[in-house]
Amino acid sequence: MRNLGAPERPSWKDLLAAAGTASDAEQDPAAGQGGGVIPPRLLRLQVPDPGRSSTGMGSLILAGALLADAPEGEASFTGVVRTIREGVAPSVEAELAAFTAFDQGRSDRYPVALAPEQAVFAYNARRPAEPAVAVHPAEGTVYLDHPVTVLAEDRAKAGAARSLAAALTDSATRDDLQRLGFRTPGGAAPSSFSARTGLDPRPPRALPDAPAADVRRTMQSWAQLSLSIRMLSVIDVSGSMDEGVAPGVTRLQSTVRTAQGGLALLPDDSELGQWVFSTELEGDRDWRELVSVGPLNERLGSATRRQLVLSAFARIRVKKHGDTGLYDTVMAAFDYMKRTYKPEYVNSVLLWTDGRNEDPRGPSLEETLDHIRREYDPERPVQVNMLGYGSGVDVEELRRIAAVTHGDAYVAETPGQIQKIFLRAVSRRVCEPGC
């Protein structure tokens, strides 16, 4: 890997950026600013399930701490979760099995497993054809310890527990643990740690322990963000979307490019559908379905839904002199996602628009809000997020609609801003009011 340009001690950010670059995109926009020191599509990250493993959860806590001060920290953390989610394994042992798959030619990307040093030691002790090498990240890492404490109140049980604690910490046991590949509590490595065994005897830099509140928050974020997404994307094609926002780029073109990049963020088990809207696109109806909502990897004829969505993006055109049938479309999209709700997914609507409602024959704002309030079901929640583009947007109007479903509204003025707010929008998940 060094011969291909990877540093001896890459940073966590560079590792996540390289592992998170999708195969069908130039750069995963949620992967962070890694600087490109590791070639894209070189690595496949393997992570033990954060819900069942301190190693996996430690990886998320590290990512959260490193991204805490980033300008788009929430969106970047969403990208990290997406990257980790794609490579989740049930256990450390299971993720190391990916090394065998690579040795046998069943994987085209180098496997990188987030694992304790001791797991690397045990793996190499089996003398595999291609031994693993432990790489310490440049920023450092958290240490996984194995604390012993006495909780029993019964005198006999407490005495037995103290005897066990004494046995676990005496010199003979410490020697046994080092023979199994563990460091001492002070960080001293076993004598067997060497280049031959793939382990560096120098201790990695220890990062500060995460506060308990941060651990709880990270666990909650993982539980929410690791859910599969089921989303209906709705793009405004009214006449004003033909306005230029950069040399040779219209609002619609900028929006579609962002949506294309967003599609690369979604794993195959996500469900997605695509509508467009203006006024009277189909008779009196203001919206048109381009691709039905369903699994991205589902085959529909000769193509997958992912391929059909990409093809639909390429065909989207502005309706000349078309107005913005916003309220009708929001209600229809919300009702559709509620009617087809799936509890194992985060069900949401993502609507892109550059204007305010211009359909005098449609419902009013208050009628729209009343309808969504009446139909919103906290047991079957559908979240509506609104992405506004340009000065013609009534942001308060969008926020009032989104807030009824515990979603949010965002407004951008430039192509760069629309990409950032898209990531912010997909980083949201359904939660209780006030969260």
ABEGO torsion letter per residue (X at the ends): XAAAGBBABBBAAAAAAAAABBAABABBAAAEBAGGABBBGABBBBBBBAAABAAAAAAAAAAAAAAAABABAAAAAAAAAAAAAAABBABAAAAAAAAAAAAAGABABBBBBBBBAAAAAAAAAAGBABBBBBBBBAAEBBBBBBBBBBABABAAAAAAAAAAAAAAABAAAAAAAAAAGBBBAAGBBBAABBAAAGBBABBBBBBBBBBAAAAAAAAAAAAAAABBBBBBBBBBABAAAABBABBGBBAAAAAAAAAAAAAAABBAABBBBBBBBBBGABEABABBBABBBBBAABBBEABBAAAAAAAAAAABBBBBGBBBBAAAAAAAAAAAAAAABBAABBBBBBBBBABBBABAABBBAAAAAAAAAAABBAABBBBBBBBBBEAABBAAAAAAAAAAAGBBBBBBABAAAAAAAAAAAAABBBBBBGX
